[in-house]
Amino acid sequence: MDSRPERVTVKEACRIIGGNQPIHPTTYYRGAKAGIYPAPDRVGPNTSRVNTAKLMAAIAARTKSVT
């Protein structure tokens, strides 16, 4: 079973994407608008979460296109 949570914050998603040098949240939102990353889901006022499965699929797709 996967130990990752179902959804993570945008800040956590930025860390997942960037590793040791996380991307800035603004960069994430620009990428989401361009269709590179999954759009965050609004779960409350001033609260957004990113689906982990969709995020990992986007990273995998991006990795395949680079190689």
FIKOLZA-1660 file (N, C-alpha, C; in steps of 0.1 Angstrom, whole numbers, plus 5000, padded with zeros to 4 digits):
% residues 67
   i   px   py   pz ch aa at
   1 5008 4988 5000  A  M  N
   1 5000 5000 5000  A  M CA
   1 5009 5012 5000  A  M  C
   2 5004 5023 4993  A  D  N
   2 5012 5035 4992  A  D CA
   2 5011 5043 5005  A  D  C
   3 5022 5048 5010  A  S  N
   3 5021 5056 5022  A  S CA
   3 5019 5071 5021  A  S  C
   4 5017 5075 5008  A  R  N
   4 5014 5089 5006  A  R CA
   4 5000 5093 5009  A  R  C
   5 4997 5105 5014  A  P  N
   5 4983 5109 5016  A  P CA
   5 4976 5111 5003  A  P  C
   6 4963 5110 5003  A  E  N
   6 4955 5112 4990  A  E CA
   6 4957 5126 4984  A  E  C
   7 4958 5136 4993  A  R  N
   7 4959 5150 4988  A  R CA
   7 4970 5157 4997  A  R  C
   8 4977 5166 4991  A  V  N
   8 4987 5173 4998  A  V CA
   8 4985 5188 4995  A  V  C
   9 4991 5197 5003  A  T  N
   9 4990 5211 5001  A  T CA
   9 4998 5215 4989  A  T  C
  10 4996 5227 4984  A  V  N
  10 5003 5232 4972  A  V CA
  10 5018 5233 4976  A  V  C
  11 5021 5237 4988  A  K  N
  11 5035 5239 4993  A  K CA
  11 5042 5225 4993  A  K  C
  12 5035 5215 4998  A  E  N
  12 5040 5201 4998  A  E CA
  12 5042 5196 4983  A  E  C
  13 5033 5199 4975  A  A  N
  13 5034 5196 4960  A  A CA
  13 5047 5202 4954  A  A  C
  14 5049 5214 4958  A  C  N
  14 5061 5221 4953  A  C CA
  14 5074 5214 4958  A  C  C
  15 5074 5209 4970  A  R  N
  15 5086 5202 4975  A  R CA
  15 5087 5188 4968  A  R  C
  16 5076 5182 4965  A  I  N
  16 5077 5169 4958  A  I CA
  16 5083 5171 4944  A  I  C
  17 5078 5182 4937  A  I  N
  17 5083 5185 4923  A  I CA
  17 5098 5189 4923  A  I  C
  18 5101 5198 4933  A  G  N
  18 5115 5203 4932  A  G CA
  18 5125 5196 4940  A  G  C
  19 5121 5187 4949  A  G  N
  19 5131 5179 4957  A  G CA
  19 5139 5189 4966  A  G  C
  20 5152 5189 4965  A  N  N
  20 5160 5197 4974  A  N CA
  20 5158 5212 4972  A  N  C
  21 5154 5216 4960  A  Q  N
  21 5151 5230 4957  A  Q CA
  21 5136 5231 4952  A  Q  C
  22 5127 5232 4962  A  P  N
  22 5113 5232 4958  A  P CA
  22 5110 5244 4949  A  P  C
  23 5100 5242 4940  A  I  N
  23 5096 5253 4931  A  I CA
  23 5087 5262 4940  A  I  C
  24 5085 5274 4935  A  H  N
  24 5077 5284 4942  A  H CA
  24 5062 5281 4939  A  H  C
  25 5053 5284 4948  A  P  N
  25 5039 5281 4946  A  P CA
  25 5034 5289 4934  A  P  C
  26 5039 5301 4931  A  T  N
  26 5034 5308 4919  A  T CA
  26 5038 5300 4907  A  T  C
  27 5050 5294 4906  A  T  N
  27 5054 5285 4895  A  T CA
  27 5044 5274 4894  A  T  C
  28 5040 5268 4905  A  Y  N
  28 5031 5257 4905  A  Y CA
  28 5018 5261 4898  A  Y  C
  29 5012 5272 4903  A  Y  N
  29 4999 5277 4898  A  Y CA
  29 5000 5280 4883  A  Y  C
  30 5012 5286 4878  A  R  N
  30 5013 5289 4864  A  R CA
  30 5014 5275 4856  A  R  C
  31 5021 5265 4862  A  G  N
  31 5021 5252 4855  A  G CA
  31 5007 5246 4855  A  G  C
  32 5000 5248 4865  A  A  N
  32 4986 5242 4866  A  A CA
  32 4977 5249 4855  A  A  C
  33 4979 5262 4854  A  K  N
  33 4971 5269 4844  A  K CA
  33 4975 5265 4830  A  K  C
  34 4988 5261 4828  A  A  N
  34 4993 5257 4815  A  A CA
  34 4990 5242 4812  A  A  C
  35 4985 5235 4822  A  G  N
  35 4982 5221 4821  A  G CA
  35 4994 5212 4823  A  G  C
  36 5005 5217 4829  A  I  N
  36 5017 5209 4832  A  I CA
  36 5014 5201 4845  A  I  C
  37 5009 5207 4855  A  Y  N
  37 5006 5201 4868  A  Y CA
  37 4990 5201 4870  A  Y  C
  38 4986 5192 4879  A  P  N
  38 4971 5192 4881  A  P CA
  38 4967 5204 4889  A  P  C
  39 4955 5209 4886  A  A  N
  39 4949 5220 4893  A  A CA
  39 4946 5216 4907  A  A  C
  40 4949 5225 4917  A  P  N
  40 4945 5221 4930  A  P CA
  40 4930 5222 4932  A  P  C
  41 4925 5214 4941  A  D  N
  41 4911 5213 4944  A  D CA
  41 4908 5223 4956  A  D  C
  42 4898 5231 4956  A  R  N
  42 4894 5239 4967  A  R CA
  42 4887 5231 4977  A  R  C
  43 4892 5230 4989  A  V  N
  43 4885 5222 5000  A  V CA
  43 4879 5231 5011  A  V  C
  44 4881 5244 5010  A  G  N
  44 4875 5253 5019  A  G CA
  44 4880 5267 5016  A  G  C
  45 4876 5277 5024  A  P  N
  45 4880 5290 5021  A  P CA
  45 4895 5291 5024  A  P  C
  46 4903 5296 5014  A  N  N
  46 4917 5298 5015  A  N CA
  46 4925 5284 5017  A  N  C
  47 4919 5273 5013  A  T  N
  47 4925 5260 5014  A  T CA
  47 4924 5253 5001  A  T  C
  48 4935 5248 4996  A  S  N
  48 4936 5240 4984  A  S CA
  48 4944 5228 4986  A  S  C
  49 4941 5217 4980  A  R  N
  49 4949 5205 4980  A  R CA
  49 4950 5199 4966  A  R  C
  50 4962 5192 4964  A  V  N
  50 4965 5186 4952  A  V CA
  50 4964 5171 4953  A  V  C
  51 4957 5165 4944  A  N  N
  51 4956 5150 4943  A  N CA
  51 4970 5144 4941  A  N  C
  52 4974 5136 4950  A  T  N
  52 4988 5130 4949  A  T CA
  52 4989 5121 4937  A  T  C
  53 4979 5113 4934  A  A  N
  53 4980 5104 4922  A  A CA
  53 4982 5112 4909  A  A  C
  54 4974 5123 4908  A  K  N
  54 4975 5131 4896  A  K CA
  54 4988 5138 4895  A  K  C
  55 4993 5142 4907  A  L  N
  55 5006 5149 4907  A  L CA
  55 5017 5140 4902  A  L  C
  56 5017 5127 4908  A  M  N
  56 5027 5118 4904  A  M CA
  56 5026 5114 4889  A  M  C
  57 5014 5113 4884  A  A  N
  57 5013 5110 4870  A  A CA
  57 5018 5122 4861  A  A  C
  58 5016 5134 4866  A  A  N
  58 5021 5145 4858  A  A CA
  58 5036 5146 4858  A  A  C
  59 5042 5142 4870  A  I  N
  59 5057 5142 4871  A  I CA
  59 5062 5131 4862  A  I  C
  60 5056 5119 4862  A  A  N
  60 5060 5108 4854  A  A CA
  60 5059 5112 4839  A  A  C
  61 5049 5118 4835  A  A  N
  61 5047 5122 4821  A  A CA
  61 5058 5132 4817  A  A  C
  62 5061 5141 4826  A  R  N
  62 5071 5152 4823  A  R CA
  62 5085 5145 4822  A  R  C
  63 5087 5135 4830  A  T  N
  63 5100 5129 4830  A  T CA
  63 5102 5121 4818  A  T  C
  64 5091 5114 4813  A  K  N
  64 5092 5107 4800  A  K CA
  64 5094 5116 4788  A  K  C
  65 5089 5128 4789  A  S  N
  65 5090 5137 4777  A  S CA
  65 5104 5143 4777  A  S  C
  66 5111 5144 4788  A  V  N
  66 5124 5150 4788  A  V CA
  66 5135 5140 4783  A  V  C
  67 5133 5127 4786  A  T  N
  67 5143 5117 4782  A  T CA
  67 5142 5113 4768  A  T  C
% end
